[in-house]
């Protein structure tokens, strides 16, 4: 099989979706509403940060898992099944276990510090320093990525024995994707059914080590979409069709739902979320293919740095707000200080501690001189 050349657009898309986690977590301390595992600043909150947090949350993980499925399929069919599973375990499973245990006490200390600074009470799971982590923290997505990888690896081995059935799946997918609105409707219905099953119209963030079947199926929908997007050889450039339109409709519909949620019934909210999630997935992916398909040294650097930045950023987004406890500043300014400070520390440590060291080799498979 001919090797696929480097897909700069999807590389960039994966990196940006990962880095948007810094925006989400930097806003958490300043969102309106109680949270028993994240200390909220009692003096500074703003509804806009709730809006920003919720908006990003709708599309970030669905897009990430779709892109992850695409690259997993690329590895499986271009490098082979054994190299694929070896690569995924090195790049996903090993960093998950190493960083979970390294970050566990640091995150607990950051949560303790800021909860005392804010004079708020958190649940025991967020403040009790134990030998072993009780939850997966922000690394839950790696945990589920491991499970999805193992599941689809076994499924792909089975489908290799039925080429006719696999071809039927691919041809049906291509036919559906050529009719984008129909694809969004079909995929949206499937997602809505899963939402009903898990009784949650948002994107789940399962922190428990016990896998949740509903949450697993939720992310599997997007992972398999990415997998079949590769195996069907559907032309990625076709995703540029109506990319701006889909993204604009999705943002508009989300904003209407956010502002007037009290006047919309739960079923309608679920339908809106299911449909706009797929609009975001195809729309934003199309935008990256449109504008980020060419090599950029700056974007390549950001892509390389994104894994380290996301892995280590969480304690900073908890700790920095605690340092600003009592400051008479708006929540927006405090959010920007937290985001800027966290990003700066993460990028500086990446540049000097990771990029040209064994840590970079461990995370990305290579280190730079």
Number of C-alpha atoms within 10 A of each C-alpha: 6 5 10 9 6 11 14 19 22 22 20 24 22 23 21 17 20 20 22 18 22 21 21 20 22 29 28 23 29 26 24 17 11 11 14 13 15 20 28 28 25 16 14 21 22 15 14 15 22 18 16 14 20 16 17 15 19 23 21 23 23 23 26 24 26 25 27 23 27 23 20 25 27 18 20 20 15 15 14 12 18 11 13 21 18 12 17 17 16 16 18 18 17 14 19 20 14 10 13 22 14 12 18 20 19 17 24 19 19 22 24 22 19 24 25 15 18 20 14 15 17 20 11 10 14 22 20 16 17 11 9 10 18 15 17 19 18 19 20 18 20 17 20 21 22 17 16 20 22 15 12 18 19 11 11 18 12 12 14 11 10 11 11 11 12 18 14 12 15 19 17 13 20 18 14 16 18 15 11 17 15 13 18 21 15 15 20 22 15 14 25 23 16 21 23 13 15 17 12 14 21 16 20 18 13 20 18 13 13 8 13 15 10 17 19 17 17 22 25 23 19 25 28 21 20 23 24 22 23 21 19 18 12 18 11 15 12 15 22 18 16 16 22 16 11 21 23 16 15 25 15 13 15 22 14 12 17 16 10 10 14 9 8 12 9 12 12 12 16 20 18 18 25 26 21 24 27 27 28 24 26 22 25 23 24 25 20 19 23 18 10 18 17 13 13 12 9 8 18 15 13 18 21 20 23 22 20 21 24 19 20 22 24 22 20 23 28 29 23 21 29 23 14 17 20 14 11 10 12 13 21 17 11 24 26 14 17 26 21 15 15 24 19 13 14 20 19 12 15 22 15 10 13 20 23 15 16 15 17 21 15 15 20 17 12 15 16 11 6
